Amino acid sequence: MKTLKLLAMVVVLFLLMATPAFAQTTTPNYTISGAGVATGIGVGLAIIGAGIGFGRIGSAALESMARQPEKAAQIQTAMIIIAALLEGATFFGLIICIILAGKATF
């Protein structure tokens, strides 16, 4: 199974590396841009990080509400404020990635 995975990875890398070899032709050149790859990775990491953050906020808030039900309103308010700050940071990261994607050349 490991050999099959390694072989598939080698084939994919050969296919990706073969594209720059055709750079001298008159047809459009489709190479992978560093900015395009960075945009894809950045968006993915921003969304994954936000998902993990929201999950941890929710689980910690529910656990503390279960331990101290009389403080549930204060905990919920703090949870909403923290979630809004996390969402703002995620949107900032996504906007930066979108700006970077506009500079990508393919």
C-alpha positions as CSV (number, residue, x, y, z in Angstrom):
1,M,0.0,0.0,0.0
2,K,2.9,2.4,0.8
3,T,4.4,1.6,-2.6
4,L,1.2,2.5,-4.3
5,K,0.9,5.8,-2.5
6,L,4.5,6.6,-3.3
7,L,4.0,5.8,-6.9
8,A,0.8,7.9,-7.1
9,M,2.7,10.9,-5.5
10,V,5.6,10.5,-8.0
11,V,3.1,10.5,-10.9
12,V,1.4,13.6,-9.7
13,L,4.7,15.4,-9.2
14,F,5.9,14.4,-12.7
15,L,2.6,15.8,-14.1
16,L,3.0,19.0,-12.2
17,M,6.7,19.4,-13.1
18,A,6.1,18.7,-16.8
19,T,4.0,21.9,-17.3
20,P,6.9,24.3,-17.2
21,A,8.7,22.3,-19.8
22,F,6.2,23.6,-22.4
23,A,7.0,27.2,-21.6
24,Q,8.5,28.0,-25.0
25,T,5.3,27.2,-27.0
26,T,2.9,29.8,-28.4
27,T,0.0,28.3,-26.6
28,P,-1.0,29.7,-23.2
29,N,1.3,28.6,-20.4
30,Y,-0.4,27.0,-17.4
31,T,2.1,26.8,-14.6
32,I,1.4,26.7,-11.0
33,S,2.0,30.1,-9.4
34,G,3.4,30.4,-5.9
35,A,0.8,33.0,-5.0
36,G,-2.0,30.6,-6.2
37,V,-0.6,27.7,-4.1
38,A,-0.2,30.1,-1.1
39,T,-3.8,31.3,-1.5
40,G,-5.2,27.8,-1.5
41,I,-3.1,26.8,1.6
42,G,-3.9,30.0,3.4
43,V,-7.7,29.8,2.8
44,G,-7.6,26.1,4.0
45,L,-5.6,26.9,7.1
46,A,-7.8,29.9,8.0
47,I,-11.0,27.9,7.7
48,I,-9.6,24.9,9.6
49,G,-8.2,27.1,12.3
50,A,-11.6,28.9,12.7
51,G,-13.4,25.6,12.9
52,I,-11.1,24.3,15.6
53,G,-11.4,27.6,17.5
54,F,-15.2,27.7,17.3
55,G,-15.3,24.1,18.5
56,R,-13.1,24.8,21.5
57,I,-15.0,27.9,22.4
58,G,-18.3,26.1,22.3
59,S,-17.1,23.1,24.2
60,A,-15.4,25.2,26.9
61,A,-18.4,27.4,27.3
62,L,-20.9,24.5,27.6
63,E,-18.6,22.7,30.1
64,S,-18.4,25.8,32.3
65,M,-22.2,26.4,32.0
66,A,-22.8,22.9,33.1
67,R,-20.5,23.4,36.1
68,Q,-21.9,26.8,37.1
69,P,-25.5,27.2,35.7
70,E,-25.9,30.5,37.6
71,K,-23.1,32.1,35.5
72,A,-24.5,30.9,32.2
73,A,-25.5,34.4,31.0
74,Q,-22.0,35.9,31.6
75,I,-20.3,32.9,30.0
76,Q,-22.6,33.1,27.0
77,T,-21.8,36.8,26.6
78,A,-18.1,36.2,26.8
79,M,-18.4,33.3,24.4
80,I,-20.1,35.5,21.8
81,I,-17.5,38.2,22.1
82,I,-14.6,35.8,21.7
83,A,-16.4,34.1,18.7
84,A,-16.8,37.5,17.1
85,L,-13.1,38.3,17.5
86,L,-12.2,34.9,16.1
87,E,-14.5,35.4,13.1
88,G,-13.0,38.9,12.5
89,A,-9.5,37.4,12.4
90,T,-10.6,34.6,10.1
91,F,-12.2,37.2,7.7
92,F,-9.0,39.2,7.8
93,G,-7.0,36.1,6.8
94,L,-9.4,35.3,4.0
95,I,-9.3,38.8,2.7
96,I,-5.5,38.7,2.6
97,C,-5.7,35.4,0.7
98,I,-8.2,36.9,-1.8
99,I,-5.9,39.9,-2.4
100,L,-3.0,37.5,-2.9
101,A,-5.1,35.4,-5.3
102,G,-5.7,38.5,-7.4
103,K,-1.9,38.8,-7.9
104,A,-1.5,35.1,-8.9
105,T,-0.4,34.5,-12.5
106,F,-1.3,31.3,-14.2
